[in-house]
């Protein structure tokens, strides 16, 4: 929340923006001029560009009417939506403001249509049954949320606030004065970059933020189950925790599944141990290498790993085993393939180590201090000052750092800050190993690796500290492994307090990995029985409300 009362949904989520309208020549009453217009090409370029940087969620606060991908599946915009599905990227789309059927892309089955409610959480409609209270220039539009008109149409997914929502704007700029939308509207200064606006373009980002929050808790969980009987995905978690779902009220044409409950959804994603919500989850740190880019890269986000594998200019990123024999990684229980298009044959996901997904220390080590992993990236031709024919134009250095001082130094040195990628222990904790960041100047590359790999990396030339740092340790993470072969990583068991040497910690006849899956949503409490082998104390999270 900023000083003007503007609050977001996922405070630590990375954010990237792309323009969705192109300047075109158009005839107006004043003559020929240039205006911005949404086209199939601009839509394709915006979604396609987003997919190339590895998002887990895309927000689309725009729309077109009378467009259906079923009639033109080879349209570039439709192909972009298909790619988002293949990459398991959630698309949250504004339903529209004309009180008619969902606009595109909200109307597409690969996107989630987000409708709007007013300040009283009633369905947003400023002029029910007429156009009398609608803005005169908009002929019945811009005064109420679109919704599903009949059972044969695409379903409205959920609803979030749309009426007079406080948001951010370019300082001193109004998007549309006729609709009371801009910096000049609402409380505060007319040039503070914060004001009110109305429309489902305000609703969709709220939903996108919630989806992002849930994906940050467990990046391995798919966006939605393929079958109704499958384990729930992110979308089902939201559906099952809305106000309507908690009251036993079914889906509705206008409200969809209802108003989301962020606290309930987050608790469901985190899971329950000893009848209490856990504070954290362990998530794998993927390590990849490109001999073309001369770059070791590490990430906790599957979609980012996919961009290395699919969209890198060098197009040679893979799991390191294919190129360097001293790099290792353990297979990830319950997560056997990156979500990419069939036929691409991607390498199998492997964990270099396991880091933590939230900023709260696990209750098993409640006194420990956690530090964020910041993702930074630099692309430049190498060697510096080389002639074009002699340059490696694919050269890249993508890495993770800790500490704001190091982050600021990296940005000053030409790296771009890309977002937060989980958390590590600031000091050594039980069952953890040091994560190091060391560099090889000859390749213009720095690599993140574990203490177990240190001698091999040093022998390969990675012997200098990042930007001359004397201490190359950036934190401590859990080693990969599954000692009891129950399909749940040891790291996860250490974090939540189940037994890493017994497949069924509470002896109820159900494996820990079934009750608390590594790559899924918890289905039951793995310590609900006598729990003599469970060590986690009460989690004490959300005791004073959700923040």
Buried (B, 14 or more C-beta within 10 A) or exposed (E): EEEBEBEBBBEBBBEEEEEBBBEEEEEEEEEEEEEEEBBBEBBBBBBBEBBBBBBBBBBBBBBBEEBEBEEEEEBBBBBBBBBBBBBBBBBBBBBBBBBBBBBBBBBBEBBBBBBBBBEEBEBBBBBEEEBEEBBEEBEBBBBBBBBBBEEEBBBBBBBBBBBBBBBBBEEEEBBBEEBBBBBBBBEBEEEBBBBBBBBBBBBBBBBBBBBBBBBBBBBBBBBBBEEEEEBBBBBBBBBBBBBBBEEEEEBBBBBBBBBBBBBBBBBBBBBBBBEBBBBBBBBBBBBBBBBBBBBBBBBBBBBBBBBBBBBBEBEBBBBBBBBBEEBBBBBBBBBEEBBBEEEEEBBEBBBBBBBBBBBBBBBBBEEBEBBBBBBBBBBBBBEEEEEEEEBBBBBBBBBBBBBEEBBEBBBEEEBEBBBBBBBBBBEEBEBBBBBBBBBBEEBBBBBBBBBEBBEBBBEBBBBBBBBEBEEBBBBBBBBBBBEBEBBBBBBBBBBBBBBBEBBBBBEBEBBBBBBBBBBBBBBEBBBBBEBEBBBBEEBEBBEEEEE
